[in-house]
Amino acid sequence: MQLKTNVFDSDIKKSSAKPYKWEKKGADIFRPKAIERYISLKSLGFRLLNLVQKMDGKVFYFGIEKEIRKLDGNSLGLYKTVLSNAIRRLDRYCEAENSNFILVLDQHDAHHDLLECAAKTMFGKEPARRLLSPPYHVESYLNQNMQAADWVASITGRLWAHRLQSEQYEDHQKFSEYYWQRLHQLAVHSAVNRRGVQRRERRNENTALGIALTKVGFNPS
């Protein structure tokens, strides 16, 4: 909360809200023109990632590329697929590290469906044994850690939007310039599954690129 109050002190005072109840979403903070215009917002991303490192934390993300010009008719299904894959990835990471983990999720309209999905993944045919309990849901405006996670997620989303569709998101180039390397110094077991890439990789699993990525432990596909 200290970082939030330092950067947004005037905004918080204008709102008349208590600092612990004041929230600003990452999507409203990390906007292309804003990070170029305001040094404080640009540095906020670095300060946040530095704080994660200082606390011996890591960044984790998993996503699936959406098809261009196609509306997703089953957003909940996609959300559950991503959640299930994320749990399994975290479980494998924690198994290798001989540690356990818990999940804390932002409140969601479909929280019952998501909890059921997490439980099926946790206790299914290939159980996620390192997950200590089904996820907890919290209200982000009262949880500073969730707000920080939302900020990191916003940066990550901007980075991958530019990486996957650089022409459409040309104005996101500065995010890659500023944050790509710094974020991936902290990222573990993270990936974005790209449309069509998996099929091509199955036909040629031993390419030089695949071998190199395996060696460094990062999978950008």
N, C-alpha and C positions, 0 to 999 in steps of 0.2 A: 504494500500500500504506500510505502514511502516514495517509491519511484513514481507512482501515479500522482500523489499529492505534489511532488516537486515539479512535474511537467505540467499538470493541469490545475494548479492552484487557483488561478483566476476563474477558470470555468466552474470549478467546484463552488467557489464563493458566490458566483453569480446565480447558481442554481438553488442556493440556500439548503441544499441537501448535506447530510453528514458525509464526510469522506468515505466512510466504510459502506455507505449505501449508494454512492455515486458511481455510475458506470458509463463508459464510452466504448462502443464496439470497435474491434480492430479494423473492420471494413470502413469505418468512418474516420479512423486515424491514418491508416497507411494507404493513402490515395496518391496516385502518381504525381499530380501537381503539388500536393501538399509536402511531400518529402523533399521535393526539389526547392520549394519556396521557403520552408521553415527548417532551419538547422536543428531545432529542438526535436522535431518529429523524426528527422533522419537519424539523429543520435539516439533517440528512444529505442529504436530497433537494436542497435548495438549494445546499449546499456542493459536491455532486457536479456539478450543472449549472454552477455558477460555475467549477469547475475545468475543465470542458469548454470554456467560453468563454475562460478564461485561456490555455488552450493553443491557442486559435484553432481549436477543433474545432467540429463540427456534430452535430446529432442527425438520424438518418434512420430512418424506419420505413415499412413497408407491410403491410397486412393485409386480410383479407376477412371480412366479418361472417358468422358462422354462423347458420343458420336456427334460430329458437327452437323448443325441444322436439323437435329432430331430431338424432339421433346421427349423427356423421359416420362412415360406413362405410369411408371411404378417406382416413384421416388423412395417409398418405404422399403421396397424390395432391394433397391440399390443400397440404401442406408444399412440394411441388415447384412447384406453381403460384405460390405466394407467393414462393419463392426466385427463380424465373425472372423474375417481374414486378419483383422488387426489383433484380435485376441490370440489367434494362433501364432502370429508372428512374435508378439510379446512373450507368449509362453515359451517359444523356442529360444528366444534371447535369454529369458530368465533361467531356463534349464541350463544353458551354457554357462551362465554366470553363477549358478547354484544359489539363486535368490527367488523370492516370491513377489507378487505384485497385486495391487488392487486397482480398480478402475473407478474414476469419478466422472460422470457425464453431466453436461448441461441439461437443464430441464427441457423436455421435448414433449410435444403433444402426443406422440406415440410411445411414451415411455414404457407402457405395459408390453407392447410388442417387442421393444428393444430388450427389455429385461428377459423376456421369454427366449429371444434369440441368443442372448448371452448365456442363459442357463443351459440351453441345448448344446451350445458350443462347449461349455464348461464340463458338462456331465455326459456328453455324447459318446459315440463309438470310439473316438480318439480324444479323450478328455484333456482339457487344459488344466493340468494338475498344479501349475504354479499360480493360478488365479485363486486367491484365498476366499473370495465370496463374489456373488453376482454384483454388478456395478451399483454404485450409489448415484442418485440424481440430486443435484443441488441447484439452487437459484443463483445464477451467476452474479446478480447485482449485490449479493451478500457474501460472495466467495471470491477473495482476491486471487487465489490460485487459478480459479477457473477463468477469471478475466485475463490473467497473464497468458494462459493457454490459448485463449481466443486471439490474443494479439499475435502470438507465434503462428497460429493457424492461418491468420490473415496474411502474414508475410509469406508463408509457405504456399498458399494458394496463388498469390501474385507471381511468385517465382515460377510455379509450374504452368500457369496460364501463358506466361511469356515463353517458357521452354517448349510447350506443345503447339502453340499457335502464335508465333512471334509476329506475324503480319497483322493479325487481328488485335493483338495486345502489344503493339509497338511501344505504346507509352509506358509499358511495364519494364522497359529495358533497364532503367535505373535500379529497380529492385534486384535484378540479377547482378548488376555491377556492384551494388552495395552489400547484399546479404547472402548470395548463393554460397560462396566459399565459407563465410562465417557460420552460417546455419549448419552446413554439412560437416563442419568440424565437430559438431555436437550430435549429429544425427546417427542413430543406430538402427539397423535392421529395417530401414524405411524404404518405401518404393511407391511408384505410381504405375499401375498396369496400363499399358498403352494398347489401344485398339489395333488388332491385327499383328502386333509384335509377337505375341506368344505363339501364334501359329507358325510364323517364320522361324522363330527360335527353335521350335520342336523339330523343324526340318534341318536345322544346322546348329546343334547345341555346342559344337566345339569350335566356333569361330574365335578368332583372336580377340575380338571385343568381349565375347562372353567369358573367355579365360581371364582377361585382364580385370574385368569387373569382379569376378569371383575372388581373385587374389586380393583386391582392396576391400572386399566385404561390402560393396555398395551396389545395389541393383537399380538403375534408373528406369527400367522397363516396368 
